[in-house]
Amino acid sequence: MRWQIADFQFCEQQQTLSSPTEQLQLEPMMVELLAYFCRHPNEIVSVDQLIAQVWQGRIVTDNAVSRLITKLRRAFADDARQPRFIATFPKKGYKFVARVKVIGDSNKPPSTPAALPETVTVTEPALSVSGGALRKLAVIGFLLVIAALVFIWQTPQPAARFARALTSMDGNEVFPSFSADGNRMAFMSVKEQRLRLVIKDLASGKTTEIAHPDGLNTGPGDWSKQSDKLVYLAASAQRCEYYIIDIKGLTPGEPRLIHRCPAGSYGKVLFTHNDQRVVFSENAGPGTPYSIYELDLMTQRKRRLNQPDLYLSGNSQFDLHPHKDKLLISSPDKQQWEGFYALDLTTNKLDLLFKQDAYICCGIWDHTGENVILMGEHPAYQLLSYDLAGKNKQVIFSGSRRISLPRRFNNQTDYVFLSGDKHTDIQILDIESGEVGSIANDTVDELLATFASNHRAIAYISMASGKEQVWKYDLASGERRKITAFTESRHYLDLHWSPDDRYIAGLTFNELHLIDSTTGEVTIVDFPQTEIRGVSFKSASELSFSAKEGERWRVYTYHLSSQSVTAESPEWAFIQFTPDRDNTLWLSADYTLYYSAQQIKADIPGTSSAMLLNGRQWNLRKQDSLWYWYDREGPGHIKRFHAQNGSIESLAESGVGHFDVHGRSLLFINSSESQSNLFRTISQN
């Protein structure tokens, strides 16, 4: 059956939900739930009714129902606080409040030759066919099977590939660009906090560095289509500039300034297919989102291109079509879904190709421009190909080491990517004695270590099972136990224990999860998918977090008992609640920092209120007269300020900003320094 639901069309048979702009393929249980709602609109339906009717009495938890409701809300982009489709009635159930009507045969859209027929289910009593007809059907069925097999045999399958290193320097190599003549590669080399632009002759292996006269960091860069020029970024904390140089072989000429960008803006630049125009990205300064611009090198005219709305870091990732003046832009939306957009540079027309709700990044065109190449979902060990609708997923490379940042190689077949074995471990420091111990030190990533409120256990994320799982470490026995058993990929950005240690709050890119610390069962907080920051427990039954309301941040509280969300006073952008209210931190809408329940204005020498957060996580902790934070400068250090004597000391060096402190114990992340190199796939014919 087909239904009209407000501006959406829902087809049970095809399991699709279509809006004027896109079509979603629904999971089978989402189809069952939505069909039940459509048959019972404007009725309050209890959880028990849903379990009986939708799950057909199978044993499921209330949380399973809640999770499916949340998924269905996402499909409609529905706001649980101001519902247009599914309204929640605490302790009573749910009501489908949207306008619903059945679409009759006369209202079905006309079929097209390419349209697939709807699935028709025929029961035995309805089938009455003669023996001769059955034999004919059997012959037709056999021929269809043979035709399908011939189609499969004749359909080109992705070639198997292995990879070969293109670089082996001491450092990390990223952002390769290949000259059209196929002889040279430009890439960035990152070592000891310095960024260098290097050119390599692919035949001889010889290299030369683009040493900028002012000693600025250089790169990334891009070759002109004639292979005689290189455009690149030169930047420092105080300067941001784009240059062009002439290149003969490995010999660079004098750099020519083409554009000054705001200080603190570290973008990228590409030549278009016309060597007199480049596209580049810049922002307004540190912490602001990137936008994409085009610069005419003859007239010096700069224009901001049509592009997706700015969220998170904005539109910093883009790729030029191999044959057309068209960009592929990778950009997150408000829900933190990664969208892939095609921008025609001639008409300035922007089209959404597809979106994915996954921790992925940085799509590029394939060599034909008819598909999109992505690295797999975190942690990525594969390169994947999708068609321009986000379908027809194909694995084009699979390796044993993590890969990222794919690029096209210049042989019209293969791809280049960054790969390395760098991983992170968890260490614990006794601040008084200076002794350092290990909590988790494997050959995989362990992250986000956080103390339980009773200081008897530590929760952390480990990749030991191949996917991110939440683990628990017992401080007395040293025993480690896996709490969760996720089968799907997910990526946590922060973890926090509840004051009674019953739950662990896990923050993803667009959701907030409550994880039972004993069973591992997960409840998804019923809040629209969006960027969430600054998670803390207000009490054992209240979870606090901040999300954007328009252009400003606002604090919200999730009530575990009623599974409802309320907004806090708009006076506050962030609140870090602690069991000891004297250590609670408050950041006002005008970014003034306060502490304690009395909201006393804070004054920490050498710091600013902006350092309260490190991305999505808390970066500032208070324990009575002691303040702790992560200093990003240089290699990164966790520091402590003594309010009584005004002294500041460095406690531990760490390349990762997440830490936790309890009493005299400090948890921090140690990052290995294994180098990453550029690899190219090798086609197998």
Residue pairs with C-beta under 8 A, 6 or more apart in sequence:
1 12
1 13
1 35
1 102
2 9
2 10
2 11
2 12
2 102
2 103
2 107
2 108
3 9
3 10
3 11
3 12
3 38
3 100
3 101
3 102
3 103
4 10
4 99
4 100
4 101
4 102
4 103
4 107
5 38
5 76
5 85
5 98
5 99
5 100
6 84
6 85
6 98
6 99
7 19
7 20
8 17
8 18
8 19
8 76
9 17
9 18
9 103
10 16
10 17
10 18
10 34
10 35
10 38
11 18
11 118
12 31
12 35
13 118
13 119
13 120
14 116
14 118
14 119
15 25
15 26
15 27
15 28
15 31
16 23
16 24
16 25
16 26
17 23
17 24
17 26
17 34
17 75
17 76
18 24
21 352
22 352
24 75
26 34
26 75
27 71
29 54
29 55
29 68
30 68
30 71
30 72
30 75
32 54
33 50
33 54
33 68
33 69
33 72
34 72
36 45
36 50
36 53
36 54
37 45
37 86
37 94
37 96
37 100
38 96
38 100
40 96
41 96
41 97
41 98
41 100
42 95
42 96
42 97
43 95
43 96
44 89
44 92
44 93
44 94
44 95
45 93
45 94
45 95
45 96
46 92
46 93
47 62
47 65
47 93
49 93
50 65
50 93
50 94
51 57
51 58
51 60
51 65
61 521
63 521
63 522
63 523
66 523
66 524
66 526
66 563
67 522
67 523
67 524
69 86
69 88
69 94
69 526
70 524
70 526
72 85
72 86
73 80
73 83
73 85
73 86
73 526
73 528
74 335
74 357
74 529
76 84
76 85
76 86
76 98
77 335
77 528
78 84
78 85
78 86
78 528
79 528
80 86
80 88
80 526
80 527
80 528
80 565
81 565
83 97
84 97
84 98
85 96
85 97
85 98
86 94
86 95
86 96
86 97
87 94
87 95
87 97
88 94
88 526
88 563
88 564
89 95
90 562
90 563
90 564
91 562
129 137
158 385
158 394
158 395
158 396
159 396
159 683
159 684
159 685
160 684
161 396
161 397
161 414
161 681
161 682
161 683
161 684
162 681
162 682
162 684
163 397
163 399
163 417
163 419
163 679
163 680
163 681
163 682
164 679
164 680
164 682
165 677
165 678
165 679
166 176
166 185
166 200
166 202
166 416
166 677
166 678
166 679
166 680
167 173
167 187
167 189
167 200
167 677
167 678
168 677
169 189
169 191
169 198
169 675
169 677
170 191
170 675
171 189
171 190
171 191
171 192
171 675
172 189
172 190
172 191
172 418
172 420
172 675
172 676
172 677
173 187
173 188
173 189
173 190
173 198
173 418
173 676
173 677
173 678
174 187
174 188
174 190
174 220
174 405
174 418
174 676
174 678
175 187
175 188
175 219
175 220
175 221
175 268
175 405
175 407
176 185
176 186
176 187
176 407
176 416
176 678
177 185
177 186
177 187
177 220
177 221
177 222
177 223
177 407
178 184
178 185
178 186
178 223
178 407
178 408
178 409
178 410
178 416
179 185
179 186
179 223
179 227
179 410
180 223
180 225
180 226
180 227
180 410
181 227
182 202
182 410
182 411
183 201
183 202
183 203
183 227
184 199
184 200
184 201
184 202
184 223
184 227
184 247
184 250
185 199
185 200
185 202
186 197
186 198
186 199
186 200
186 219
186 221
186 222
186 223
186 230
186 232
187 197
187 198
187 200
187 219
187 678
188 195
188 196
188 197
188 198
188 218
188 219
188 220
188 221
189 195
189 196
189 197
189 198
190 196
193 634
193 635
194 217
195 217
195 218
195 219
196 209
196 210
196 217
196 218
196 219
197 209
197 210
197 218
197 219
197 220
197 221
197 232
198 207
198 208
198 209
198 210
199 207
199 208
199 209
199 210
199 230
199 247
199 250
199 252
200 206
200 207
201 207
201 249
201 250
206 250
207 250
208 250
208 251
208 252
210 218
210 219
210 221
210 230
210 232
210 245
210 252
210 255
211 218
212 218
212 234
212 243
212 255
213 255
214 234
214 239
216 234
216 235
216 236
216 239
216 241
217 234
217 235
217 236
218 232
218 233
218 234
219 232
219 233
220 232
220 233
220 268
220 269
221 230
221 231
221 232
221 233
221 269
222 230
222 231
222 232
222 269
222 270
222 271
222 278
223 229
223 230
223 271
224 230
224 231
224 271
224 275
225 271
225 273
225 275
226 275
227 247
228 246
228 247
228 248
229 244
229 245
229 246
229 247
229 271
229 275
230 244
230 245
230 247
230 252
231 242
231 243
231 244
231 258
231 269
231 270
231 271
231 278
232 242
232 243
232 245
232 269
233 240
233 241
233 242
233 266
233 267
233 268
233 269
233 280
234 241
234 242
234 243
234 255
235 241
235 261
235 265
235 266
237 263
237 264
238 263
239 263
240 260
240 261
240 262
240 263
240 264
240 265
240 266
240 267
240 282
241 257
241 259
241 260
241 261
242 257
242 258
242 259
242 260
242 261
242 269
242 278
242 280
242 295
243 255
243 256
243 257
243 258
244 255
244 256
244 258
244 297
245 252
245 253
245 254
245 255
245 256
246 252
246 253
247 253
258 278
258 295
258 297
258 300
259 280
259 295
259 302
261 267
261 280
261 282
262 282
262 283
262 284
262 285
263 285
264 283
264 285
264 286
265 282
265 283
265 284
265 285
265 290
267 280
267 281
267 282
267 283
267 290
267 316
268 280
268 281
268 316
268 318
269 278
269 279
269 280
269 281
270 278
270 279
270 280
270 318
270 319
270 320
271 277
271 278
271 320
272 278
272 279
272 294
272 320
272 325
272 345
273 320
273 323
273 324
273 325
274 325
275 297
276 296
276 297
276 298
277 294
277 295
277 296
277 297
278 294
278 295
278 297
279 292
279 293
279 294
279 295
279 305
279 318
279 320
279 327
279 345
280 292
280 293
280 295
281 290
281 291
281 292
281 293
281 314
281 315
281 316
281 318
282 290
282 291
282 293
283 289
283 290
283 291
283 314
287 610
288 314
289 310
289 311
289 312
289 313
289 314
289 315
290 310
290 313
290 314
290 315
290 316
291 304
291 307
291 310
291 314
291 315
292 304
292 305
292 307
292 315
292 318
292 327
292 329
293 302
293 303
293 304
293 305
294 302
294 303
294 305
294 345
295 301
295 302
296 302
305 327
305 343
305 345
305 348
306 343
306 348
306 349
306 350
307 315
307 329
307 331
307 341
307 343
307 350
308 315
308 329
308 331
308 333
308 339
308 341
308 350
309 333
309 334
311 331
311 332
311 333
311 334
311 336
311 531
312 332
312 336
312 531
314 331
315 329
315 331
317 329
317 330
317 331
317 361
317 362
317 363
318 327
318 328
318 329
318 330
319 327
319 328
319 363
319 364
319 365
320 326
320 327
320 365
321 327
321 328
321 365
321 369
322 365
322 367
322 368
322 369
322 408
323 369
324 369
325 344
325 345
325 346
326 342
326 343
326 344
326 345
326 369
327 342
327 343
327 345
328 340
328 341
328 342
328 353
328 363
328 364
328 365
328 372
329 340
329 341
329 342
329 343
329 350
330 338
330 339
330 340
330 361
330 362
330 363
331 338
331 339
331 341
332 338
332 339
333 339
333 355
334 530
334 531
335 357
335 510
335 528
335 529
335 530
336 357
336 509
336 510
336 529
336 530
336 531
337 355
337 356
337 357
337 510
337 529
338 355
338 356
338 357
338 358
338 360
338 361
339 352
339 353
339 354
339 355
340 352
340 353
340 354
340 355
340 356
340 363
340 372
340 390
341 350
341 351
341 352
341 353
342 350
342 351
342 353
342 388
343 349
343 350
343 351
344 350
353 372
353 388
353 389
353 390
354 386
354 388
354 389
354 390
354 391
355 390
356 390
357 510
357 529
358 377
358 378
358 489
359 377
359 378
359 489
359 490
359 491
359 509
360 374
360 375
360 376
360 377
360 378
360 380
361 375
361 404
362 374
362 375
362 404
362 405
362 406
363 372
363 373
363 374
364 372
364 373
364 406
364 407
364 408
365 371
365 372
365 373
365 408
366 372
366 373
366 385
366 408
367 408
367 412
367 413
370 387
370 388
371 385
371 386
371 387
371 388
371 392
372 385
372 386
372 387
372 388
372 390
373 383
373 384
373 385
373 396
373 406
373 408
373 415
374 383
374 384
374 385
374 386
374 406
375 382
375 383
375 384
375 403
375 404
375 405
375 406
375 417
376 382
376 383
376 384
377 489
378 468
378 489
378 491
379 402
379 445
379 463
380 402
380 403
380 404
381 398
381 399
381 400
381 401
381 402
381 403
382 395
382 397
382 398
382 399
382 403
383 395
383 396
383 397
383 398
383 403
383 406
383 415
383 417
383 681
384 393
384 394
384 395
384 396
385 392
385 393
385 394
385 395
385 396
386 392
386 393
386 394
396 415
396 681
397 403
397 415
397 417
397 681
399 419
401 419
401 420
401 421
402 419
402 420
402 421
403 417
403 418
403 419
403 679
404 417
404 418
404 419
405 417
405 418
406 415
406 416
406 417
407 415
407 416
407 417
408 415
408 416
409 415
409 416
409 680
409 681
413 683
414 680
414 681
414 682
414 683
415 680
415 681
416 678
416 679
416 680
416 681
417 678
417 679
417 681
418 676
418 677
418 678
418 679
419 676
419 677
419 678
419 679
420 674
420 675
420 676
420 677
421 672
421 674
422 671
422 672
422 673
422 674
422 675
422 676
423 442
423 443
423 444
423 445
423 671
423 672
423 674
424 445
424 446
424 447
424 656
424 669
424 670
424 671
424 672
425 438
425 440
425 441
425 442
425 446
425 669
425 670
425 672
426 438
426 439
426 440
426 441
426 446
426 447
426 449
426 458
426 460
426 667
426 668
426 669
426 670
427 436
427 437
427 438
427 439
427 441
427 652
427 667
427 668
427 669
427 670
428 436
428 437
428 438
428 439
428 665
428 666
428 667
429 435
429 436
429 651
429 652
429 665
429 666
429 667
429 668
430 436
430 437
430 664
430 665
431 640
431 651
431 664
431 665
431 666
432 664
436 652
439 446
439 449
439 458
439 460
439 473
439 667
440 446
440 449
440 460
440 462
440 471
440 473
440 480
442 462
442 464
444 462
444 463
444 464
445 461
445 462
445 463
446 460
446 461
446 462
446 463
446 471
446 669
447 460
447 461
447 656
447 658
447 669
448 459
448 460
448 461
448 492
448 493
448 494
448 495
448 658
449 458
449 459
449 460
449 658
449 660
449 667
449 668
449 669
450 458
450 459
450 460
450 495
450 496
450 497
450 660
450 667
451 457
451 458
451 497
451 660
451 661
451 662
451 665
451 667
452 458
452 459
452 497
452 501
452 517
453 497
453 498
453 499
453 500
453 501
453 579
454 501
455 475
455 662
455 663
455 665
456 474
456 475
456 476
457 472
457 473
457 474
457 475
457 501
458 472
458 473
458 475
458 667
459 470
459 471
459 472
459 473
459 483
459 495
459 497
459 504
459 517
460 470
460 471
460 473
460 495
461 468
461 469
461 470
461 471
461 492
461 495
462 468
462 469
462 471
462 482
463 469
464 471
464 482
465 482
467 486
467 487
467 488
467 489
467 490
468 486
468 489
468 490
468 491
468 492
469 482
469 483
469 484
469 485
469 486
470 482
470 483
470 484
470 492
470 495
470 504
470 506
470 515
470 520
471 480
471 481
471 482
471 483
472 480
472 481
472 482
472 483
472 517
473 479
473 480
474 480
474 481
483 504
483 515
483 517
483 518
483 520
484 515
484 520
484 522
485 520
490 508
491 508
491 509
492 506
492 507
492 508
492 513
493 507
493 508
493 509
493 615
493 616
493 617
494 505
494 506
494 507
494 535
494 616
494 617
494 658
495 504
495 505
495 506
495 507
496 504
496 505
496 535
496 536
496 537
497 503
497 504
497 505
497 517
497 537
498 504
498 505
498 537
498 540
498 543
499 537
499 539
499 540
499 579
500 540
501 517
502 516
502 517
502 518
502 540
503 514
503 515
503 516
503 517
503 560
504 514
504 515
504 517
505 512
505 513
505 514
505 515
505 535
505 537
505 543
506 512
506 513
506 514
506 515
506 522
507 513
507 532
507 535
507 545
507 616
509 531
510 529
510 530
510 531
510 532
511 524
511 525
511 527
511 529
511 532
512 524
512 525
512 527
512 532
512 535
512 543
512 545
512 558
513 522
513 523
513 524
513 525
514 522
514 523
514 524
514 525
514 543
514 560
515 521
515 522
516 522
523 563
525 543
525 558
525 565
526 563
526 564
526 565
527 547
527 556
527 558
527 565
530 547
530 548
531 547
531 548
531 616
532 545
532 546
532 547
532 616
533 545
533 546
533 547
533 553
533 574
533 613
533 615
533 616
533 617
534 544
534 545
534 546
534 555
534 574
534 575
534 576
534 612
534 613
534 616
534 618
535 543
535 544
535 545
536 543
536 544
536 545
536 575
536 576
536 577
536 578
536 618
537 543
537 544
537 577
538 544
538 557
538 575
538 577
539 577
541 559
541 560
541 561
542 557
542 558
542 559
542 560
543 557
543 558
543 560
544 555
544 556
544 557
544 558
544 568
544 575
544 577
545 555
545 556
545 558
546 553
546 554
546 555
546 556
546 573
546 574
546 575
547 553
547 554
547 556
548 554
549 567
549 570
552 570
552 573
552 589
553 573
553 574
553 589
554 567
554 568
554 570
554 572
554 573
555 567
555 568
555 569
555 572
555 573
555 574
555 575
556 565
556 566
556 567
556 568
557 565
557 566
557 567
557 568
558 564
558 565
559 565
559 566
568 575
570 589
571 588
571 589
572 586
572 587
572 588
572 589
573 587
573 588
573 589
573 591
574 585
574 586
574 587
574 612
574 613
575 584
575 585
575 586
575 587
576 584
576 585
576 586
576 612
576 618
576 620
576 621
577 584
578 584
578 622
581 596
581 597
582 595
582 596
582 597
582 624
583 595
583 596
583 621
583 622
583 623
583 624
584 595
584 596
584 597
585 593
585 594
585 595
585 602
585 612
585 620
585 622
586 593
586 594
586 595
586 599
587 593
587 594
587 609
587 612
588 594
591 609
591 610
592 601
592 609
593 601
593 602
593 604
593 609
593 612
594 600
594 601
594 602
595 602
595 622
602 609
604 627
604 641
605 641
605 646
605 648
606 648
607 620
607 629
607 641
611 619
611 620
611 629
612 618
612 619
612 620
613 619
614 630
614 632
614 657
614 658
615 657
617 657
617 658
619 629
619 630
619 657
620 627
620 628
620 629
621 627
621 628
621 629
621 660
621 661
622 628
623 661
623 663
625 642
625 643
625 644
626 640
626 641
626 642
626 643
627 640
627 641
627 643
628 638
628 639
628 640
628 641
628 651
628 659
628 661
628 666
629 638
629 639
629 641
630 636
630 637
630 638
630 639
630 654
630 657
630 658
630 659
631 637
631 638
631 639
631 650
632 657
635 653
635 655
636 653
636 654
636 655
636 656
636 657
637 650
637 651
637 652
637 653
637 654
638 650
638 651
638 652
638 654
638 659
638 666
638 668
639 648
639 649
639 650
639 651
640 648
640 649
640 651
641 647
641 648
642 648
642 649
651 666
652 659
652 666
652 668
654 668
654 669
654 670
654 671
655 669
655 671
656 668
656 669
656 671
658 668
658 669
659 666
659 667
659 668
659 669
660 666
660 667
661 667
